[in-house]
Amino acid sequence: MIEVKDYLPAKYLDSLEKRDEVESQVSSVVRDLGQRSLVKRNKSRLVFSLFLLAIFFIGLFSALALLYSNQDNRQQASSTCDPASPHYDPSCLTPTATPANSNTDRPKTEAACASQGFWINNLCYLFWETLPGGTHMVVPPAASGRTYSTLMPTSQALLLQGSTPSTSTPTSAPSISLAPSSTVVYDFSINGRCDSPFYMTGGKCVPNQRDPAWDSRWINATGCGAMQTLYYALKKDPNLDVNAFLREHYDSYLKANVSANTYTVSNLDILRDLGYNTEPYRGVIAYHGEKLTEDGSTIFIGALFDDINHFASISQVTNNDDGTTTLNMVDSYFKADKCVSMIGEPNTYRCYNDKGEKVASLNMENASVYVVSNNEI
């Protein structure tokens, strides 16, 4: 093949060869720069990937640490060494003294003690025996309704025992009763008896949900629905066996002994079984509620108290001259005696106890509201 450069003069051939050499050098430099750029990009991507991976693991370890911290906090919050608290932890009890009747023929091993008492500090404390210091008693399974013996604050144990503490094993276990004794009559008047685990407010004797005498974490924490139906039941029968009523209608909750809310429909079913009529109400209580309670009817509500789902009842609604509305309450948890609406905000209330102290805020905007008739609170 004939090429043009074969006919060029020598001086042009020399220039052409130099041009080819330069082009070859430029191509070499370009290739070298491209390879270096590729390596640099790959290194940048690798460094960035490693950085993201490090951030991921740091976040993962931080989340796990926070999770374990929250679990520890919840565990600490769920138990306490305060005997007056429903969440007291019996492991906090460390008797340092020897009981006066330590020479009693008591079991010598933990296994043998299981059927006769409670084993603590290498000693078997017998049923209904008071621990040194007098703060706690040993309660047998038959009395507590559990499958094992327990330690309870003395005042709480006495409610189950029904007598003064004894330092010896009784011949037979006492009957179980959280209800008042037969000599106590709940007449629900300001002059009537209203003993633990109830409290008097506004002339009404109301179940005190937080009272440790219930010996139930479920009641203390989320048993507000049960406390409301119990209140209505006691209006029908002031001498009602409280313990039997709770076991009949809420046995599964009591046995689980965990925080679990009851259902509105279940509580309403119980009210109907007691002979009450229940009708849903979808109006604004602050506007029309006064007429609902004029005939002695009451209002059963499931609403937000301090952003907590809570059951309570309203015994009377009063429209005030200043444009506010007052609700007379039957409340087992916050001990609210009256809730007063905010001016211009008919669904927002501030709740106060019978001493005038603010105890909660009430939001009725999305509340479940039922009119309960055929009785008077």
C-alpha positions in Angstrom: 0.0 0.0 0.0 1.4 3.4 -1.0 1.6 6.0 1.8 1.8 9.7 1.2 4.7 10.1 3.7 6.9 8.0 1.4 6.9 10.9 -1.1 7.6 13.7 1.4 10.9 15.4 1.6 13.2 14.4 4.5 12.7 17.6 6.4 8.9 16.8 6.6 9.5 13.2 7.5 11.5 14.3 10.5 8.6 16.6 11.7 6.1 13.8 11.1 8.1 11.4 13.3 8.4 13.9 16.1 4.6 14.5 15.9 3.9 10.7 16.2 6.3 10.5 19.1 4.5 13.4 20.9 1.1 11.8 20.2 2.4 8.6 21.7 3.6 10.3 24.8 0.4 12.2 25.2 -1.7 9.0 24.9 0.6 7.4 27.5 0.1 10.3 29.9 -3.7 10.2 29.4 -3.9 6.5 30.0 -1.8 6.9 33.2 -4.0 9.8 34.4 -7.1 7.7 33.8 -5.8 4.8 35.7 -4.8 7.0 38.6 -8.2 8.7 38.6 -9.9 5.3 38.6 -7.8 4.1 41.5 -8.5 7.4 43.4 -12.3 7.1 42.8 -12.2 3.5 44.0 -10.3 4.5 47.1 -12.8 7.3 47.8 -15.7 4.9 47.5 -14.0 2.4 49.8 -13.3 5.1 52.4 -16.9 6.4 52.2 -18.3 2.8 52.5 -16.1 2.2 55.6 -17.3 5.5 57.1 -21.0 4.5 56.6 -20.3 1.1 58.1 -18.7 2.6 61.2 -21.7 5.0 61.6 -24.1 2.0 61.4 -22.3 0.0 64.1 -22.0 3.0 66.3 -25.7 3.6 66.0 -26.5 -0.1 66.6 -24.4 -0.2 69.8 -25.9 3.0 71.0 -29.5 1.7 70.4 -28.7 -1.6 72.2 -27.2 0.4 75.2 -30.3 2.6 75.3 -32.6 -0.4 75.1 -30.9 -2.2 78.0 -30.9 1.1 80.0 -34.7 1.5 79.5 -35.2 -2.1 80.5 -33.3 -1.5 83.7 -35.3 1.6 84.4 -38.6 -0.2 83.8 -37.5 -3.0 86.1 -36.5 -0.5 88.8 -39.8 1.4 88.3 -41.9 -1.8 88.5 -40.5 -2.7 92.0 -39.8 -0.8 95.1 -38.7 -1.5 98.7 -41.5 0.8 100.0 -43.9 -1.6 101.8 -46.8 0.9 101.2 -46.4 0.6 97.4 -48.3 -2.0 95.4 -45.1 -2.8 93.6 -43.0 -3.6 96.7 -40.3 -6.2 96.2 -40.2 -8.9 99.0 -36.5 -9.4 98.3 -35.9 -6.0 99.9 -36.8 -7.6 103.2 -33.8 -8.7 105.2 -34.7 -9.5 108.8 -31.8 -9.1 111.1 -33.4 -10.3 114.3 -34.4 -13.8 115.3 -38.1 -14.2 115.9 -39.1 -14.7 119.5 -40.4 -18.2 118.8 -37.3 -19.2 116.8 -37.2 -22.5 118.9 -40.6 -23.5 117.5 -40.5 -26.8 115.7 -40.3 -25.2 112.3 -39.0 -26.8 109.0 -35.2 -26.8 108.7 -34.9 -26.6 104.9 -36.3 -24.4 102.2 -38.1 -27.3 100.5 -39.8 -28.4 103.7 -40.8 -24.8 104.4 -42.6 -24.3 101.1 -45.8 -25.9 102.5 -45.7 -24.3 105.9 -44.3 -20.8 105.5 -41.8 -18.5 103.7 -38.1 -19.2 103.7 -35.9 -16.2 104.2 -32.3 -15.8 105.7 -32.1 -19.5 106.2 -35.1 -19.5 108.5 -38.7 -20.7 107.9 -41.3 -18.1 108.9 -44.6 -19.8 109.4 -48.0 -18.9 108.0 -49.4 -15.7 109.6 -46.2 -15.1 111.4 -45.0 -11.5 111.6 -41.4 -10.8 110.5 -39.0 -8.9 112.9 -39.9 -5.3 112.8 -43.6 -6.0 112.4 -43.9 -4.6 108.9 -44.7 -7.8 107.1 -46.5 -11.1 107.6 -46.4 -14.5 105.9 -49.7 -15.2 104.0 -50.6 -18.7 102.9 -51.6 -19.5 99.4 -55.2 -20.2 100.4 -55.6 -16.7 101.7 -53.8 -14.8 98.9 -55.3 -16.8 96.1 -51.9 -17.7 94.7 -50.2 -21.0 94.4 -47.3 -20.0 96.8 -46.9 -18.3 100.1 -46.2 -14.6 100.1 -44.9 -11.7 102.2 -47.4 -8.9 102.6 -47.4 -5.6 104.6 -49.0 -6.4 107.9 -52.0 -4.1 107.4 -52.7 -5.7 104.1 -52.3 -9.2 105.5 -54.7 -8.5 108.4 -57.4 -7.7 105.8 -57.1 -11.3 104.6 -56.7 -12.8 108.0 -59.5 -10.9 109.7 -57.8 -10.9 113.1 -54.7 -9.7 115.0 -51.4 -11.2 113.9 -50.3 -14.4 115.5 -46.8 -15.8 116.0 -48.0 -19.4 115.6 -49.6 -21.3 112.8 -53.4 -21.1 112.9 -55.3 -24.3 113.0 -57.2 -23.3 109.8 -56.7 -20.7 107.1 -59.1 -17.7 107.5 -61.6 -17.0 104.8 -60.7 -14.6 102.1 -62.4 -11.2 102.1 -61.4 -7.8 100.8 -64.9 -6.6 101.5 -65.8 -4.9 104.8 -66.7 -7.1 107.7 -70.4 -7.8 108.3 -70.4 -5.1 111.0 -69.5 -2.4 108.4 -72.4 -1.1 106.3 -71.7 1.1 103.3 -74.6 3.5 103.3 -72.7 5.9 101.0 -73.6 9.0 103.0 -71.2 11.6 104.4 -71.8 10.1 107.9 -71.3 6.5 106.8 -68.3 4.2 107.3 -65.8 4.2 104.4 -62.7 2.1 105.2 -59.7 0.9 103.3 -59.7 0.0 100.4 -62.3 2.7 99.8 -62.2 6.4 100.4 -64.8 9.1 101.0 -65.1 12.0 98.6 -68.0 14.4 98.0 -70.4 12.2 100.1 -69.5 9.1 98.1 -67.6 6.1 99.2 -65.4 5.2 96.2 -63.0 2.3 95.6 -59.4 3.4 96.0 -57.7 1.7 93.1 -54.2 2.5 94.5 -54.8 1.0 97.9 -52.2 -1.8 98.5 -54.9 -3.8 100.3 -56.1 -5.1 96.9 -52.9 -7.1 96.7 -53.1 -6.8 92.9 -50.7 -5.0 90.6 -53.4 -5.2 87.9 -56.0 -3.4 90.0 -53.4 -0.8 91.2 -52.2 0.0 87.7 -55.1 -0.6 85.2 -58.1 -1.9 87.1 -60.1 1.3 86.8 -62.9 -0.4 84.8 -63.3 -3.0 87.6 -63.4 -0.3 90.2 -66.2 1.5 88.4 -68.4 -1.6 88.0 -67.7 -2.5 91.6 -68.9 0.9 92.7 -72.2 0.4 90.8 -72.5 -3.1 92.2 -72.1 -1.8 95.8 -74.9 0.7 95.1 -77.2 -2.3 94.4 -75.9 -4.3 97.4 -73.9 -2.5 100.1 -73.0 -5.8 101.7 -71.6 -7.3 98.5 -68.6 -9.7 98.8 -66.1 -7.5 97.0 -63.6 -10.2 96.4 -66.2 -12.6 95.0 -67.5 -9.9 92.6 -64.0 -9.2 91.3 -63.2 -12.9 90.8 -66.4 -13.5 89.0 -66.0 -10.8 86.5 -62.2 -10.1 86.3 -60.6 -13.4 87.3 -58.4 -13.6 84.2 -57.0 -10.2 84.8 -56.4 -10.9 88.5 -54.6 -14.2 87.8 -52.4 -12.6 85.1 -51.5 -9.8 87.5 -50.2 -7.6 84.7 -51.1 -4.2 83.3 -54.0 -4.8 80.8 -56.9 -2.5 80.2 -60.5 -3.8 80.4 -62.8 -3.3 77.4 -65.6 -0.7 77.5 -68.1 -3.3 76.1 -67.1 -5.8 78.9 -67.7 -3.2 81.6 -71.0 -2.2 80.1 -72.1 -5.8 80.0 -71.4 -6.1 83.7 -73.5 -3.0 84.4 -76.4 -4.5 82.4 -76.0 -7.7 84.3 -76.4 -5.7 87.5 -79.7 -4.3 86.2 -78.6 -0.9 84.8 -79.5 0.5 81.4 -76.7 1.9 79.3 -77.1 4.2 76.3 -74.3 5.7 74.2 -74.2 9.5 74.1 -72.4 11.4 71.3 -73.1 15.0 72.2 -70.9 17.4 74.1 -71.4 16.9 77.8 -70.5 20.5 78.6 -73.5 21.7 76.5 -76.2 19.1 77.2 -74.9 16.9 80.0 -76.8 18.8 82.8 -80.1 17.3 81.5 -78.7 13.8 81.4 -78.1 13.7 85.2 -81.3 15.6 86.3 -83.2 12.3 86.7 -80.5 10.6 88.8 -78.8 9.0 85.8 -75.0 8.9 85.7 -72.5 9.0 82.9 -69.8 6.3 82.4 -66.8 7.5 80.5 -63.6 6.2 79.0 -61.4 9.2 78.4 -57.9 10.6 78.6 -56.8 11.7 82.0 -53.3 13.2 81.8 -53.1 11.4 78.4 -53.9 8.0 80.1 -56.9 6.0 79.0 -59.0 5.8 82.1 -62.6 4.8 83.1 -64.5 7.0 85.5 -68.1 8.1 86.1 -69.9 11.5 86.3 -72.6 11.7 89.0 -73.8 15.2 88.2 -73.2 17.9 85.5 -73.6 21.6 86.3 -73.5 24.5 83.9 -71.9 27.5 85.6 -72.7 31.2 85.1 -69.2 31.9 83.9 -69.6 29.6 80.9 -67.7 26.6 82.4 -69.1 23.2 83.3 -68.5 21.2 86.5 -68.5 17.4 86.5 -69.0 15.7 89.9 -66.7 12.6 89.5 -66.5 9.0 90.7 -62.8 8.3 90.2 -60.8 5.5 91.7 -57.3 6.4 90.5 -56.7 10.1 90.6 -59.3 10.7 93.3 -60.8 13.4 91.3 -63.9 14.9 93.0 -64.7 17.6 90.4 -63.6 18.4 86.9 -64.1 22.0 85.6 -64.1 22.8 81.9 -61.9 25.5 80.4 -63.7 28.6 79.1 -64.1 28.2 75.3 -62.8 24.6 75.4 -65.8 22.4 76.2 -63.9 19.2 75.9 -60.9 20.2 78.1 -61.2 19.9 81.9 -59.1 20.4 85.0 -59.8 17.9 87.7 -59.5 18.6 91.5 -59.7 16.4 94.6 -62.0 17.3 97.5 -59.2 19.6 98.9 -59.2 21.7 95.8 -55.9 20.4 94.6 -55.4 19.8 90.9 -54.9 16.1 90.3 -55.3 15.6 86.5 -56.4 17.0 83.2 -59.3 15.5 81.3 -59.7 15.4 77.5 -63.3 14.5 76.5 -62.8 15.1 72.7 -62.8 11.4 71.7 -64.2 9.9 74.9 -66.5 6.9 75.1 -69.7 8.2 76.8 -72.6 6.1 78.1 -75.6 7.2 80.2 -76.3 4.8 83.0 -79.8 4.8 84.3 -82.0 3.0 86.8 -80.0 4.0 89.8 -78.5 7.0 91.5 -74.9 7.6 92.4 
